Amino acid sequence: LTAAIDAEEPAEPGAPLARVVVSEGVALVRVRGYLVAALYPEDARAAAFPTLEAYAEHIEARLLEFVPAQMMRGRLQQTALHLFLSVFLGLLGFAALRQLKRAFDRANTILEQRRDGLTPLTVFHVPLLSAEAVGGALAVSLSFGRILAYLLALGATVAAIMGQFDATRALLTRWLAWGGRVILQGLQGGVGALPSLVLALLLMVALHAGLRVLHLLLDGVGTRRVVWRGVTPQRVPVLRAVLPVFITLAVAPLVVAAAFGRFDTPLERLALAAAGAALLGTVPTFAAWGVGAVLLWRRAVQPGDWVQVGGVSGEVVSVSLSEMTLVPEGGGTLNVPMLHLLVHPLRRFGTAPPATLEVMLARDRPVRDVLAAARKAMATADEAATAELMELGPGWIRLQLSTASQRPGVRELLWLALADAADAGQLQLWHGGTRGGMPPG
């Protein structure tokens, strides 16, 4: 009976859960199509039933109640067992991820400790990668290995958990079949691409050698040992930054074509997608370099110039392809990214722009006397300060105060000088009335 209830499938398709058939004085008891017992008239009399048929009906009714209940209990027990195994497998996967993290952290620590002892990668005595580049490549490889190990551990855990349930087992089988086919195609494509990869490597070596020759030429121009028509030592930094980029972009399609050809394998498509994403991510950087290259090539801005970008003005300290460093009027330093200049105009001054402010004074005496008092008050704060009459009203005058001094806080000193003169009764700040029917600005 237990074997019939626990069987995966019934003995016959569409077999009833329980059925007792009386034939030739024998009652055959079947559960899900499996024969589990044979009853005789002696069994009916022992169970206090008058006939075997009555006993068979009683047994069939009891089994129709007992078998579904037992099957339900079995399914609940099996589900509970699968849930327990799923939790256990999840904990194992979590422990595996922790161990992988510790292993990769330890590998990163060892790499950092031994980075100074790494040797450059050379091909035919031509340095292909410097020691720093080798260290960077190893660090990137460890990062990719960490991600791949995490994904494999997580995938194995999820697959083991999904394999515990019938509803997800079929889906898992389809996923594994598709993934195995893709991986196999990728491996076949990788093996077939080895000659192309060798050609791509040779092109990269040639590119590296050409860039070294270019740098030697530019070094000669920078030290004036080599004369290159149209290229001055001041333009060497621009060429040093721009020419390698253009040469690399020109040779890169040849390297990619030699390595991947038509991109007809999954690994090649993945490499193309990664290269496209990297190129898209560097668009702002190339745009900033373009602005910096134009400024440096035309020498539009040089250290010592006074410029205004947006609402900030200051003295230029240094200019590079990526940013420009200013010393604002109030002191300190300010780094302006070259990408900022694409949306904000750059204004260049011959000298330091004067610090200006406007004030309205009451016209309580002749205008000449008010102007002289204002100039006298300004002289106490800054001898280079000037006061210029800008507008004249019935009971007020508007003055513009300016100074060429770039001392920090010079504006505050001018305002304080005005306030002291007003407190001493030498000036009277205008604070009421109208001008031409409109409030004063």
C-alpha positions as CSV (number, residue, x, y, z in Angstrom):
1,L,0.0,0.0,0.0
2,T,2.8,2.4,0.9
3,A,4.6,1.7,-2.4
4,A,1.4,2.3,-4.4
5,I,0.8,5.6,-2.7
6,D,4.4,6.9,-3.0
7,A,4.8,5.9,-6.7
8,E,5.5,8.8,-9.1
9,E,2.9,7.7,-11.6
10,P,-0.1,5.4,-11.5
11,A,0.1,1.9,-12.9
12,E,-2.3,2.8,-15.7
13,P,-3.2,6.2,-17.1
14,G,-6.4,7.4,-15.5
15,A,-6.5,4.7,-12.9
16,P,-8.8,5.5,-9.9
17,L,-7.2,6.2,-6.5
18,A,-8.8,3.1,-4.9
19,R,-11.0,0.3,-6.3
20,V,-12.1,-3.1,-5.0
21,V,-13.4,-5.6,-7.6
22,V,-15.1,-8.9,-6.5
23,S,-14.7,-11.7,-9.0
24,E,-15.1,-15.5,-8.5
25,G,-15.2,-15.2,-4.7
26,V,-12.1,-13.0,-4.4
27,A,-12.0,-9.2,-3.8
28,L,-9.0,-7.6,-5.5
29,V,-7.9,-4.4,-3.9
30,R,-6.2,-1.9,-6.2
31,V,-4.7,1.5,-5.3
32,R,-3.8,3.8,-8.3
33,G,-3.9,0.7,-10.4
34,Y,-1.5,-1.3,-8.3
35,L,-2.7,-4.6,-6.7
36,V,-2.1,-4.3,-3.0
37,A,-4.3,-7.1,-1.5
38,A,-6.7,-10.0,-2.1
39,L,-9.7,-10.5,0.2
40,Y,-11.7,-13.7,0.7
41,P,-15.1,-14.6,2.3
42,E,-13.2,-15.7,5.5
43,D,-11.8,-12.1,5.8
44,A,-15.3,-10.7,5.5
45,R,-16.7,-13.0,8.2
46,A,-13.7,-12.1,10.4
47,A,-14.5,-8.4,10.0
48,A,-18.2,-9.1,10.9
49,F,-19.5,-8.4,7.4
50,P,-22.3,-10.7,6.1
51,T,-20.9,-10.9,2.5
52,L,-17.7,-10.3,0.7
53,E,-19.3,-7.7,-1.5
54,A,-20.3,-5.6,1.6
55,Y,-16.8,-5.9,2.9
56,A,-15.4,-4.8,-0.5
57,E,-17.6,-1.7,-0.5
58,H,-16.5,-0.8,3.0
59,I,-12.8,-1.2,2.1
60,E,-13.2,0.9,-1.0
61,A,-14.9,3.7,0.8
62,R,-12.2,3.8,3.5
63,L,-9.4,3.7,0.9
64,L,-11.0,6.6,-1.0
65,E,-10.6,8.7,2.2
66,F,-7.2,7.3,3.3
67,V,-5.2,7.4,0.0
68,P,-5.8,11.2,-0.8
69,A,-4.9,12.1,2.7
70,Q,-1.7,10.1,2.6
71,M,-0.7,11.5,-0.8
72,M,-1.3,15.0,0.5
73,R,0.9,14.3,3.6
74,G,3.6,12.9,1.3
75,R,3.6,16.0,-0.9
76,L,3.8,18.3,2.2
77,Q,6.7,16.2,3.6
78,Q,8.5,16.3,0.2
79,T,7.9,20.1,-0.1
80,A,9.2,20.7,3.4
81,L,12.3,18.6,2.7
82,H,13.0,20.5,-0.5
83,L,12.6,23.8,1.3
84,F,15.0,22.7,3.9
85,L,17.5,21.6,1.3
86,S,17.0,24.9,-0.6
87,V,17.8,26.9,2.6
88,F,20.8,24.6,3.3
89,L,22.1,25.1,-0.3
90,G,21.6,28.9,0.0
91,L,23.7,28.9,3.1
92,L,26.4,26.9,1.4
93,G,26.3,29.3,-1.5
94,F,26.7,32.3,0.9
95,A,29.6,30.6,2.6
96,A,31.2,29.9,-0.7
97,L,30.8,33.6,-1.7
98,R,32.5,34.7,1.6
99,Q,35.4,32.3,1.0
100,L,35.8,33.6,-2.6
101,K,35.8,37.2,-1.3
102,R,38.5,36.4,1.2
103,A,40.6,34.6,-1.4
104,F,40.4,37.5,-3.9
105,D,41.1,40.1,-1.2
106,R,44.2,38.1,-0.2
107,A,45.3,38.0,-3.8
108,N,44.8,41.7,-4.2
109,T,46.9,42.3,-1.1
110,I,49.7,40.1,-2.4
111,L,49.6,41.9,-5.8
112,E,49.8,45.3,-4.1
113,Q,52.8,44.2,-2.0
114,R,54.6,42.8,-5.0
115,R,53.7,45.5,-7.5
116,D,57.1,47.2,-7.3
117,G,58.8,43.9,-8.2
118,L,56.9,43.3,-11.4
119,T,58.8,43.3,-14.7
120,P,57.6,44.8,-18.0
121,L,56.2,42.6,-20.8
122,T,58.4,42.7,-23.9
123,V,58.1,41.1,-27.3
124,F,61.4,41.0,-29.4
125,H,62.9,43.3,-26.9
126,V,60.2,45.9,-27.6
127,P,58.4,46.8,-24.3
128,L,54.8,46.0,-24.9
129,L,53.5,46.7,-21.4
130,S,55.4,48.6,-18.6
131,A,55.6,47.2,-15.1
132,E,52.8,49.5,-14.1
133,A,50.7,48.4,-17.0
134,V,51.4,44.7,-16.1
135,G,50.3,45.4,-12.5
136,G,47.2,47.2,-13.8
137,A,46.4,44.3,-16.2
138,L,46.7,41.8,-13.3
139,A,44.5,44.0,-11.1
140,V,41.9,44.1,-13.9
141,S,42.2,40.3,-14.4
142,L,41.6,39.8,-10.7
143,S,38.5,42.0,-10.8
144,F,37.1,40.1,-13.8
145,G,38.0,36.8,-12.1
146,R,36.2,37.9,-8.9
147,I,33.1,38.8,-10.8
148,L,33.2,35.5,-12.8
149,A,33.7,33.5,-9.7
150,Y,30.8,35.2,-7.9
151,L,28.6,34.6,-10.9
152,L,29.5,30.9,-11.1
153,A,29.0,30.4,-7.4
154,L,25.7,32.2,-7.5
155,G,24.6,30.4,-10.6
156,A,25.5,27.0,-9.1
157,T,23.5,27.8,-6.0
158,V,20.5,29.0,-7.9
159,A,20.6,25.9,-10.1
160,A,20.8,23.6,-7.1
161,I,17.8,25.3,-5.5
162,M,15.8,25.3,-8.7
163,G,16.5,21.6,-9.2
164,Q,14.6,20.8,-6.0
165,F,11.2,21.7,-7.4
166,D,9.3,20.2,-10.3
167,A,8.0,23.6,-11.5
168,T,11.5,25.0,-12.0
169,R,13.4,21.9,-13.0
170,A,12.2,22.0,-16.6
171,L,13.1,25.7,-16.9
172,L,16.5,25.0,-15.4
173,T,17.0,22.2,-18.0
174,R,16.3,24.6,-20.9
175,W,18.6,27.2,-19.4
176,L,21.5,24.8,-19.0
177,A,21.0,23.4,-22.5
178,W,21.1,27.0,-24.0
179,G,24.0,28.1,-21.8
180,G,26.1,25.0,-22.7
181,R,25.5,25.5,-26.4
182,V,26.6,29.2,-26.2
183,I,29.7,28.3,-24.2
184,L,30.7,25.6,-26.6
185,Q,30.3,27.9,-29.6
186,G,32.4,30.5,-27.8
187,L,35.2,28.1,-27.1
188,Q,35.2,26.9,-30.7
189,G,35.3,30.4,-32.0
190,G,38.2,31.3,-29.6
191,V,40.3,28.3,-30.7
192,G,39.7,29.2,-34.4
193,A,40.6,32.9,-33.7
194,L,44.2,32.1,-32.5
195,P,45.9,33.1,-35.8
196,S,44.0,36.3,-35.9
197,L,44.9,37.1,-32.3
198,V,48.6,36.6,-33.1
199,L,48.3,39.1,-36.0
200,A,46.5,41.6,-33.8
201,L,49.3,41.2,-31.2
202,L,51.9,42.0,-33.9
203,L,49.9,45.1,-34.9
204,M,49.8,46.2,-31.3
205,V,53.6,45.8,-31.0
206,A,54.1,47.9,-34.1
207,L,51.7,50.5,-32.8
208,H,53.7,50.7,-29.5
209,A,57.0,51.0,-31.3
210,G,55.6,53.8,-33.6
211,L,54.3,55.7,-30.5
212,R,57.8,55.5,-28.9
213,V,59.3,57.0,-32.1
214,L,56.7,59.8,-32.0
215,H,57.5,60.6,-28.4
216,L,61.2,60.8,-29.1
217,L,60.5,63.2,-32.0
218,L,58.3,65.4,-29.8
219,D,60.9,65.4,-27.1
220,G,63.5,66.6,-29.6
221,V,61.1,69.4,-30.7
222,G,60.5,70.3,-27.1
223,T,64.2,70.7,-26.3
224,R,64.8,72.5,-29.7
225,R,67.1,69.7,-30.9
226,V,64.7,68.9,-33.7
227,V,63.0,71.5,-36.0
228,W,59.5,70.6,-37.1
229,R,57.9,73.3,-39.3
230,G,54.8,74.7,-37.8
231,V,55.4,73.0,-34.4
232,T,56.8,75.1,-31.6
233,P,57.9,73.8,-28.2
234,Q,54.7,75.3,-26.7
235,R,52.6,73.1,-28.9
236,V,54.4,69.9,-28.1
237,P,52.1,69.0,-25.1
238,V,49.1,69.2,-27.3
239,L,50.6,66.9,-30.0
240,R,51.9,64.6,-27.3
241,A,48.3,64.2,-26.0
242,V,46.4,64.3,-29.3
243,L,48.5,62.4,-31.9
244,P,48.7,59.1,-29.9
245,V,44.9,59.2,-29.6
246,F,44.4,59.7,-33.4
247,I,47.0,57.1,-34.3
248,T,45.5,54.6,-31.9
249,L,42.0,55.3,-33.3
250,A,43.3,54.8,-36.8
251,V,45.1,51.5,-36.0
252,A,42.4,50.1,-33.6
253,P,40.0,49.1,-36.5
254,L,42.9,47.1,-38.0
255,V,43.6,45.4,-34.7
256,V,39.9,44.6,-34.1
257,A,39.4,43.3,-37.7
258,A,42.5,41.1,-37.4
259,A,41.4,39.7,-34.0
260,F,37.6,39.3,-34.5
261,G,36.9,39.5,-38.2
262,R,33.1,39.5,-38.7
263,F,32.1,39.1,-35.0
264,D,30.2,35.9,-35.6
265,T,30.8,34.3,-32.2
266,P,29.3,35.2,-28.8
267,L,32.7,36.1,-27.3
268,E,33.4,38.4,-30.1
269,R,30.0,40.1,-29.8
270,L,30.7,40.5,-26.1
271,A,34.1,42.1,-26.8
272,L,32.5,44.5,-29.3
273,A,29.8,45.5,-26.8
274,A,32.4,46.1,-24.1
275,A,34.5,48.2,-26.5
276,G,31.4,50.2,-27.6
277,A,30.4,50.9,-24.0
278,A,33.9,52.0,-23.1
279,L,34.0,54.3,-26.2
280,L,30.6,55.8,-25.3
281,G,31.8,56.4,-21.7
282,T,34.9,58.3,-22.9
283,V,32.9,60.8,-25.0
284,P,32.9,63.5,-22.3
285,T,36.6,63.0,-21.7
286,F,37.4,63.4,-25.5
287,A,35.2,66.5,-25.7
288,A,37.1,68.1,-22.8
289,W,40.4,67.2,-24.3
290,G,39.2,68.8,-27.6
291,V,38.5,72.1,-25.9
292,G,41.8,72.0,-24.0
293,A,43.7,71.2,-27.2
294,V,42.2,74.1,-29.1
295,L,43.0,76.5,-26.2
296,L,46.6,75.3,-25.9
297,W,47.3,75.1,-29.6
298,R,46.0,78.7,-30.2
299,R,47.5,79.9,-26.9
300,A,44.3,81.6,-26.2
301,V,44.8,81.4,-22.5
302,Q,48.2,81.4,-20.7
303,P,49.3,81.4,-17.1
304,G,49.1,84.9,-15.8
305,D,46.0,85.9,-17.7
306,W,42.8,87.1,-16.0
307,V,39.7,85.3,-17.2
308,Q,36.1,85.1,-16.3
309,V,34.1,81.8,-16.6
310,G,30.5,82.0,-15.8
311,G,30.2,84.1,-12.7
312,V,33.8,83.5,-11.5
313,S,36.9,85.5,-12.4
314,G,40.5,84.9,-11.5
315,E,44.1,84.6,-12.6
316,V,45.1,81.6,-14.6
317,V,47.7,79.5,-12.9
318,S,47.9,76.4,-15.2
319,V,46.2,75.1,-18.3
320,S,46.0,71.4,-19.3
321,L,43.9,69.3,-21.7
322,S,41.4,68.4,-19.0
323,E,41.2,71.5,-16.7
324,M,42.2,75.1,-16.0
325,T,43.3,76.3,-12.6
326,L,42.3,79.8,-11.4
327,V,43.1,81.9,-8.4
328,P,39.8,83.8,-7.8
329,E,39.6,87.3,-6.5
330,G,38.9,86.1,-3.0
331,G,41.9,83.8,-2.8
332,G,42.3,80.0,-2.9
333,T,42.3,78.0,-6.1
334,L,39.5,76.9,-8.5
335,N,39.7,74.0,-11.0
336,V,37.6,74.6,-14.1
337,P,37.0,71.5,-16.2
338,M,37.5,72.1,-19.9
339,L,34.1,70.5,-20.5
340,H,32.6,73.4,-18.5
341,L,33.8,75.8,-21.3
342,L,31.5,74.1,-23.8
343,V,28.4,75.7,-22.1
344,H,30.0,78.7,-20.4
345,P,31.7,81.5,-22.3
346,L,35.3,82.3,-21.5
347,R,36.1,86.1,-21.2
348,R,39.7,87.2,-21.2
349,F,41.0,90.4,-19.5
350,G,44.2,92.2,-20.3
351,T,44.7,92.9,-16.6
352,A,42.9,92.1,-13.4
353,P,39.3,93.4,-13.6
354,P,38.4,96.1,-11.1
355,A,36.2,95.3,-8.1
356,T,33.1,97.4,-8.5
357,L,30.0,98.2,-6.4
358,E,27.1,100.7,-6.7
359,V,25.7,102.8,-3.9
360,M,22.9,105.4,-3.7
361,L,23.5,108.5,-1.5
362,A,21.1,111.2,-0.5
363,R,21.5,114.6,-2.2
364,D,21.5,116.7,0.9
365,R,24.1,119.2,-0.4
366,P,25.8,120.0,-3.6
367,V,26.7,117.1,-5.8
368,R,30.3,118.0,-5.8
369,D,30.5,117.9,-2.1
370,V,28.7,114.5,-1.9
371,L,31.1,113.1,-4.5
372,A,34.2,114.5,-2.7
373,A,33.0,113.0,0.6
374,A,32.5,109.6,-1.0
375,R,35.9,109.7,-2.6
376,K,37.5,110.7,0.8
377,A,35.7,107.8,2.5
378,M,36.9,105.4,-0.2
379,A,40.5,106.6,0.2
380,T,40.5,105.4,3.8
381,A,39.9,101.9,2.7
382,D,41.9,101.8,-0.5
383,E,44.0,104.6,-2.0
384,A,43.3,103.2,-5.5
385,A,39.6,103.3,-5.1
386,T,37.6,105.7,-7.4
387,A,34.0,107.0,-7.3
388,E,32.2,107.8,-10.5
389,L,28.8,109.6,-10.8
390,M,26.5,107.3,-12.7
391,E,23.0,108.8,-12.3
392,L,21.4,111.9,-10.8
393,G,17.9,112.2,-9.3
394,P,15.9,114.9,-7.5
395,G,17.0,113.8,-4.1
396,W,19.6,111.2,-4.7
397,I,22.7,110.3,-6.7
398,R,24.0,106.9,-7.9
399,L,27.8,106.3,-7.6
400,Q,29.9,103.4,-8.9
401,L,32.9,102.6,-6.7
402,S,35.7,100.6,-8.2
403,T,39.3,99.6,-7.3
404,A,42.0,97.7,-9.2
405,S,43.2,96.1,-6.0
406,Q,42.7,92.3,-5.8
407,R,43.2,92.0,-2.1
408,P,40.9,89.4,-0.4
409,G,37.9,91.2,1.1
410,V,38.4,94.5,-0.7
411,R,34.7,94.9,-1.4
412,E,33.9,94.4,2.3
413,L,36.5,97.1,3.2
414,L,34.8,99.6,0.8
415,W,31.4,98.9,2.3
416,L,32.7,99.4,5.8
417,A,34.3,102.7,4.8
418,L,30.9,103.9,3.5
419,A,29.2,102.7,6.7
420,D,31.8,104.6,8.8
421,A,31.3,107.8,6.8
422,A,27.5,107.5,7.2
423,D,27.8,106.9,10.9
424,A,30.1,110.0,11.2
425,G,27.6,112.1,9.3
426,Q,29.8,112.7,6.3
427,L,27.4,110.9,4.0
428,Q,23.8,110.0,4.1
429,L,22.6,106.8,2.4
430,W,19.5,107.3,0.3
431,H,16.6,105.1,1.5
432,G,13.3,106.5,0.2
433,G,11.4,108.3,-2.6
434,T,10.9,107.3,-6.2
435,R,12.9,107.8,-9.4
436,G,11.0,108.3,-12.6
437,G,7.9,106.7,-11.0
438,M,9.9,103.4,-10.3
439,P,11.6,102.3,-7.1
440,P,15.4,102.7,-7.4
441,G,17.4,99.7,-8.5
